[in-house]
Amino acid sequence: MRSLGVDVVALPFELHPEIPAEGLSLRERWGARYEEASAMYRRIEAECEAAGLPFRRPERVPNTRRALETAECVRQRHADAFLALDESLFRTHFVEGRFLGDPEVLDELVTAAGAPADEVRGAVEAGELRVALRESMNQAHEAGVTGTPAWLLADRFLLPGAQPREVVERVITRLQERLAANS
């Protein structure tokens, strides 16, 4: 989306708060829908390969609350480090297979992104980001978001899910044309 001139603002969305702190295996998480989930991961793998992005199907699905609150803290307080952290969270989970529920892993990523890990961890552990996460979730639900990823375009059009690149390009181009015609 950024390559198409879209300003992307990543906001936290806790898709599965019911997942325990230690996470779940993919089979535990998906149960009877495991084959459907496997097909989804195959699509994601193909999209990443087509885009030249490394991707490895995770072995476990983490509870993401700590990672989301950590990222939101960095976005709010150390904005210059946010993009690097956001990208490293994806890479850590979907390429390296490391567990995002581990505070030590998050500290390492925050530091590498250029933010003070001790300050960020302290804010997360003190619960200072719970309200921000709840507000972000409320805004997402009001916009009709039910899963991730989801893209709210021009505050009026919701593009849900991991769509093929050509679909994203077509939607963005059409929306940009319509916005330009109405300006």
ZAFIMAR-759121 format. One line per 2 residues: their letters; for each residue x, y, z of C-alpha. Coordinates in steps of 0.02 Angstrom, whole numbers, plus 50000, padded with zeros to 5 digits. Layout:
# residues N
A	X/Y/Z ~ ...
***
This chain:
# residues 183
MR	50000/50000/50000 ~ 50142/50118/50039
SL	50212/50089/49865 ~ 50045/50154/49798
GV	50058/50315/49898 ~ 49945/50261/50040
DV	49986/50325/50214 ~ 49973/50169/50322
VA	49940/50186/50509 ~ 49956/50021/50601
LP	49840/50009/50751 ~ 49825/49866/50876
FE	49688/49737/50855 ~ 49681/49589/50972
LH	49601/49456/50865 ~ 49598/49314/50992
PE	49608/49373/51173 ~ 49553/49199/51229
IP	49719/49122/51178 ~ 49817/49080/51336
AE	49981/49167/51375 ~ 50082/49016/51318
GL	49994/49015/51150 ~ 49918/48869/51055
SL	49982/48751/50921 ~ 49903/48778/50751
RE	49803/48618/50770 ~ 49741/48672/50943
RW	49695/48844/50878 ~ 49606/48788/50719
GA	49536/48619/50772 ~ 49411/48555/50643
RY	49455/48703/50529 ~ 49640/48656/50521
EE	49634/48615/50334 ~ 49549/48781/50298
AS	49684/48870/50398 ~ 49818/48774/50304
AM	49745/48837/50140 ~ 49750/49015/50208
YR	49933/48994/50257 ~ 49972/48925/50084
RI	49895/49083/50006 ~ 49997/49193/50123
EA	50154/49094/50083 ~ 50123/49116/49895
EC	50091/49304/49914 ~ 50248/49326/50016
EA	50350/49225/49891 ~ 50280/49330/49746
AG	50327/49489/49840 ~ 50499/49423/49883
LP	50460/49417/50068 ~ 50518/49272/50177
FR	50378/49183/50270 ~ 50371/49030/50380
RP	50209/48961/50446 ~ 50214/48981/50636
ER	50208/48828/50744 ~ 50113/48918/50881
VP	49983/49056/50885 ~ 50028/49177/51024
NT	49918/49282/51135 ~ 49964/49451/51059
RR	49909/49572/51195 ~ 50085/49606/51263
AL	50156/49627/51087 ~ 50013/49742/51037
ET	50030/49849/51193 ~ 50219/49855/51168
AE	50199/49912/50988 ~ 50067/50041/51035
CV	50179/50111/51171 ~ 50320/50131/51045
RQ	50201/50208/50916 ~ 50137/50335/51042
RH	50298/50378/51133 ~ 50441/50338/51011
AD	50360/50357/50840 ~ 50527/50359/50749
AF	50557/50179/50807 ~ 50382/50113/50769
LA	50401/50058/50588 ~ 50558/49959/50627
LD	50471/49876/50776 ~ 50313/49839/50676
ES	50414/49756/50538 ~ 50520/49660/50663
LF	50366/49589/50750 ~ 50310/49512/50585
RT	50484/49447/50546 ~ 50510/49377/50721
HF	50346/49280/50718 ~ 50324/49235/50534
VE	50505/49212/50479 ~ 50610/49170/50633
GR	50473/49074/50725 ~ 50510/49159/50891
FL	50374/49178/51024 ~ 50300/49353/51035
GD	50230/49320/51208 ~ 50406/49322/51282
PE	50446/49490/51363 ~ 50632/49462/51332
VL	50602/49442/51145 ~ 50497/49601/51144
DE	50631/49695/51241 ~ 50760/49642/51111
LV	50649/49702/50969 ~ 50610/49868/51052
TA	50794/49901/51082 ~ 50841/49853/50904
AG	50706/49972/50840 ~ 50784/50115/50939
AP	50665/50136/51086 ~ 50705/50111/51271
AD	50651/49935/51314 ~ 50647/49963/51502
EV	50529/50112/51485 ~ 50415/50021/51362
RG	50409/49861/51466 ~ 50372/49962/51622
AV	50227/50051/51538 ~ 50155/49887/51473
EA	50173/49798/51640 ~ 50093/49946/51729
GE	49942/49930/51614 ~ 49966/50102/51537
LR	49921/50039/51362 ~ 49764/49941/51404
VA	49650/50089/51371 ~ 49735/50126/51204
LR	49713/49945/51151 ~ 49530/49945/51204
ES	49499/50111/51111 ~ 49583/50045/50955
MN	49476/49888/50963 ~ 49317/49993/50984
QA	49362/50100/50832 ~ 49399/49945/50730
HE	49233/49864/50777 ~ 49140/50025/50734
AG	49223/50020/50562 ~ 49168/49839/50538
VT	49335/49754/50568 ~ 49316/49573/50619
GT	49490/49505/50580 ~ 49667/49545/50532
PA	49736/49613/50426 ~ 49605/49743/50386
WL	49628/49908/50296 ~ 49513/50058/50319
LA	49537/50163/50164 ~ 49491/50348/50160
DR	49387/50320/50318 ~ 49252/50241/50210
FL	49301/50076/50133 ~ 49353/49921/50228
LP	49467/49798/50138 ~ 49472/49641/50245
GA	49597/49500/50247 ~ 49759/49456/50160
QP	49707/49497/49982 ~ 49809/49459/49827
RE	49920/49603/49776 ~ 49822/49635/49615
VV	49660/49654/49715 ~ 49742/49781/49832
ER	49815/49877/49685 ~ 49647/49881/49595
VI	49551/49938/49749 ~ 49679/50073/49794
TR	49689/50138/49615 ~ 49499/50149/49597
LQ	49481/50234/49765 ~ 49618/50359/49724
ER	49533/50397/49556 ~ 49365/50425/49641
LA	49440/50536/49775 ~ 49532/50639/49643
AN	49371/50657/49540 ~ 49277/50720/49694
S	49410/50846/49745
***
